[in-house]
């Protein structure tokens, strides 16, 4: 891989590449260099560089800042990524805490509801939902109902985090809007919360579905091969179980295939032996 300061070179794309091309390049390299596949000593370092490049180039604002500094010859990507988009402070476990992460204490799940703030949005989870997030590391849900606030009820888009007021607060029971007025996402009410088993950071994914596969739901490791907060692999218990099941099924298929090949060879040998003995 090329110098880690040139994010376009890290992903192997042109500086004019579209967002979809950048995403496709990242997914291809992430599968190639994931620590579970690539056994080199630098596996996690390669993934860290890939993830860092993708996070910058997939964010329109961060990409514009990076392009401007790149044009001026300033290759200090660390200085750029530590700019206005990420106010840093020390968080749980000594890791750097940045905007977009929360560290709710899920050790004692409450009986009724559990609330925590992530960014500017407050999540209200039931006891069962908090337990799922704690043990599985994944929680899918939806908030189509208006959020109550002092200035009046509003809707919140989980794709672009746009907020817009409810047009007629008195019309209770009215169907929610079909799409977000800002980004026009039809799945604006759906959310995907993820929690790392290593650093306990909780974060939300801005992507839910893969348009290249019929809008099927993304698996967490397809979005984040490494935890975006502590940069460690195998951070999601539910995904660890899913990947283990896939590997076991693949191993069974290989065993069955070799068994069929060996059985076929033995049958051919037996038939040839009978023919020669006649």
N, C-alpha and C positions, 0 to 999 in steps of 0.2 A: 504494500500500500504506500501511497505517496505521503508527503509531509502532512501531519495532522492539522496544520494551520490552514491548509487549502481544503476547505470542506468539499468543494466540487471535485477535487482530485481524489479525496477519500471515498466518495461515492461513485467516482468514475463517470461523471456527467459533465455536460457543457454548462458554462455559466448562464446560458440562456434557456436551460432546460425547464420544462413545464413542471408544475407541482406533481402531476401524475407520473412523469418520468422519474422525478426524484424519489417518489414513494416506491415505484417499481424497482429502482436500483437499490434502495435500502433493503427492501424485502428480500431481494435476491442475495445480497451480500450477507444479510443477517442470517439467512438459512445456511449459507456456506461457512460462516465463521462462528456460528453459535457454539459455545463451549461443549455442548452435548454432541456436536458433530465434528468440529475441528479440534483435534487433540494437541495442537501446538501449545507450548508454554505461554505464548502471548495471546491466547484465545480471549481472555477477558479484556485485555488491553485493546485488542482489535475491535471488540464489540463496543467498548467504551468510546472509541474514536468514531465508529459508525453512528452510534446513538447520538453523540454530541453533534456531529455534522447534520444528521437528519433533524434534530430538534431545532437547529438554527435555520436550515434551509426550508423547512416545512412551515415555519412561522413567517408570514409575510412581512411583519414589522421588523423582526430580528434579521430577516434576509436582506431587507433594504439597508439596515444599518451595516451589516457585514459587507454587502456589495460596495457601499460608499467607502468604507475603510479599506477594502481590498483594492479599490480603484486608486486610492491615494498611496498604496504601497504599504499600508499598515497591516502586517500579518499577525498582530497580537490578538488572536481569537479569544484568549482568556480575558483580556481587558474588555473586549466587546461583550462577551457573554455575561460578564459580571456587571453590566451597565444597568440602565434604568429598569429593564424588564425583570430583574431579579434582585429584590432587596433581601440580603442575606443576614442570617443570625444563627447562632448555635441552637440546634434542635435536639430531639431525643437521641440518646446514644452517642452524642458528640458529633453527629453528622451536621453538615450545613443545612439549615432549614431555609427553604426558598418559597416564594409565593407559589400557590398551587398545591401545597402539601399541608396536611393536618396530622396531628398525633393524638387522636382521642384515646383515652384509657378504656380499653375494652376488656380489661381483666375481670371486672365484675359487671356483667350485663344487667341493667335495671329490669325491673318487673314489667313496666308498661312501655315507656318510650325512651329513646336515647337520641340526644341532639348534639350536633357539633357543626362548627362553621368551617367551610372550605372555600377560600376566596371570599366572595361577597354573598355566597349562598349558604343558608343554614339547612342542613339535612335533618329531618326528623325520622328516625328509624324505629321500627317496632323492636321488641326484645328478640324476636326470631330473626329479623333482618340483621341486627347487630351481631348475633351469634354466627350467622352465615358469613358475614364480613370478617369476623374474628378467625373462624376456623377454616373457611374455604379460601379467603383472600379475594373473593369476587362477589359482587352484588349488583345485579341488574334490576332496574326498576323504572318507574315513570312518575312524573309530577305534573299531570295535566291540569290539576286544579289551580286556581289563582293563589298566589302567596299573599298573606295578609301583611300589610305594612302601615306605618303611621300616615304616609302620604296617600294611602289607598291600595286596593289589591292590584297585583300585577302578575303577568306571566313571565317565566324565566326560560330562556333557550339554553339547553345544555350543549349545543354545538358551538355557538358563538358567544354565549353568555349575554346576549342582548335581553333587555327588559322592556316591556311595554305595558301600559296600563290597561285594565279591563275596560272595554268600551261602555258597558252598562252594568255597573256593580249590582244593580237590583235584580238582574236576570239570573237568579240562581238556578242551577240545573241546566243551563244552556251548554251546548256542546263546545268543547275547547277549539281554538283556532286550528285550521288544517296545516298551517305552516308558519314558520317564523317570518315576520315582516322584514327582518334584516338579511338573514342568510338564506331564507326560503326553504330551510330544511323541514321535511315533513315529520321527521322523528325528533323534533325539538324537545319534546317532553321526556324522552327516554334518557336514562343515565346509566353509566357503567362506573362503579366505584371499585377500586383495586387497593389492596393492602399488602405491603411487603412483610414477609415473615422475619426478615433480618433486621430492618431498621424501624418497623412498625409504622412507616409513613403511609397515609391514606391519600390517594389522588384520584382524579377523575379523568377518563379518557374523552377526548373530543370526537373520537371516531367510534362507530358502533358496527358498521356493516361494510363489507368489501364489495364495491361495485363491479369488480372483475369476476366475482363468483356469484352473480345473481343476488347481490345485496345480502348474502348470508352473514350471520353474526361473526365478528372477529373473535378469535381466542386470544386471551391476554398475551401469550408468548409471541403471537404474530405481531402484536402492537409493540410490546416491550420485551425483547429477548433478555434484557437486563433491567433490573429495577432502575427507573430513571433518577431515583434519589441517591441510593447507595451504590449503584452500578454493580450489583451482584446477581449472579444467575440463580435459577431455581428458587425464586422468591415467592411463588404462588402455589400454595398447597393443592388447590383444585387442579391447576395445570400440571403439577408434578404427577398427580394421579392419572390424569388423562394421557400424558405422554408415556407413562409407564405401561398403561394398558395398550397403547398403540405399539409400543416396542414388543410387548409380549405377544400380541397378535401377529406382528411381522415375523417374530421368531418361530411361532407355530406354523406359519405359512412356509417358511424356509425349511423347517423340519419335515413338513408334509411333502414338499416338493422333492427334497432329497430322498425321502422314503419311497416316493413313487418312482424316481429314477432308478434307485437301487433295486426295487422290486421288479421293475421292467427289465433291468439287466439280468437279474437272476432267472426270470422267466425265459428270456431269450437263450441264456446258457442252457437251461433245462431242456428246451425244445431242440437245440442243436445237439445236445448229448443224446437225446432219444433218437434223433435222425441218424447220428453216427453209429449208434449201437445196433441198428437194424441191419 
